[in-house]
Amino acid sequence: MPNISTNEFRPGLRVLLDGDPCTMVETEFVKPGKGQAFTRVRLKNLITSRTWERTFKSGESLPTADVREVAMQYLYFDGDTYHFMLSDGSYEQVEVDAATLGDAKYWIREEDLCQVVLWDGRPISITPPIFVELEVVQTDPGVRGDTATGGSKTAIMSTGASIRVPLFIEAGEVLRIDTRTGEYVGRAKG
Amino acid sequence: MSRSWWQPECGADALEARAAILRDARKFFDARGYLEIQTPSLSNHTASDPFLDSYTLTDGEARRYLQTSPEFHMKRLLAHTPRPVYQICLAFRRGETGHLHNSEFTIIEWYAPGASTSDMTELTAKLIDTLLKPGRVERVSFESLIRDKHGLDICTCDESTLIEAARRVAAHADQFNALDCLYEHAVSDLSGRVVVHGFPLPLASLAAIGHDGVADRFEFIIDGIELANGCQELLDADEFRRRVNCNNEIRRARGLAHVECDTRLEAALCSGLTPTSGVALGLDRLLMLKLGKRTISQVLTFSDKTR
């Protein structure tokens, strides 16, 4: 990948820093008095999601990172890794380990469409659909009038996720969940 | 509020405030006996500072430079006729685009033969009181600013300690820029109006060296933004040439173009310049502060991004 110089730094640019792919969040040109100009950059590490600040001399450059975001369908779990397939008709597949998948594994079901970030063709992060519909496999029977727990109880979903649901929810029901917060939204319609 | 891609960036408020500042600045200097002058923007010579990049033009075989400040011509004028003068002009610096920088910007620059840097800080404060609003000014030396913010004594510490301290605040710090990094970090934290004075020799530029062994130069900072800088002008022609040579050595080491010594300015200094202090103030930044704008493009009709 080509190198990119400080005068082309801009938010959204994806570069390699200390070996990791990063995206630039904010860039600022600084020139102290009679001194040497530099560029202050806030970057987000695409692997760890951590944000940090670095300064670069004017004229310094960084290698750009081959990072692209693609839509992929979740196929199956083989007991070791998770298999995804490009949804562009190419049938190209990638394998994702549990660590990379992170919490997304609690939300996805086979055939769900996810956003996958590929770095040099390798998956580095998976974002599940914002809303998913999952079945309750286990929850205590609702107790009328029990307000001590704030009117909610724990339910275990078919994927293994554990979420807070209202007292009237029963096992076997299908619920709509916001994967960004892991919160119950309502009963699935239809 | 959306703006079409061809439209000016600033609003009517900035146009009117700029016109008012130009009027008031002229009134301020005229009332104090300063003569408004004009000097060329295009010249055969330019500043040799290793961190200033001039726009160059070719004129047949010859090379010309857009001026990074009107300093050289104004001093040649003063060497001939010593009298208080001021100029409001455009200056050009290649590669300087950012929220506080535009490669073409407006400078108010003035010189007063016989004045000291403390006379000039006072006059700068008065000008800012007039153009902005009255405010209290603090004074701090470069050395004590660095000591307060970084716990470092720049007079006694060795180079590696200096670079190490600078690395803690800026990853790109090295032997050429460690002082700049420490200074920038300390200045960006300042609030209110602060005059930093007495700069170490590597940051002397064309200032005379004072009795205390540091450059008799000051920067006027408002809320962490460098608004103006002034100095007691260097009079010694030999020292002028020595600094140009020194700048060119740094330029060579950094792979930058060589800048010929301005022999006309050197000759003017040889003929004798009366002890003089001068100040340059960034008018666009003053306008930003006046209107509470965050970026310089909000006070420009058309900035580097839309010109």
Interface residues (C-beta under 8 A of the other chain):
Chain A: N7 E28 F29 V30 K31 P32 G33 K34 G35 Q36 A37 F38 R54 T55 F56 K57 S58 E60
Chain B: D49 P50 F51 G95 E96 T97 G98 H99 L100 H101 A170 A171 H172 F176 N177 L179 D180 C181 Y183 E184 V187 F199 L203 S205 E219 E226 N229
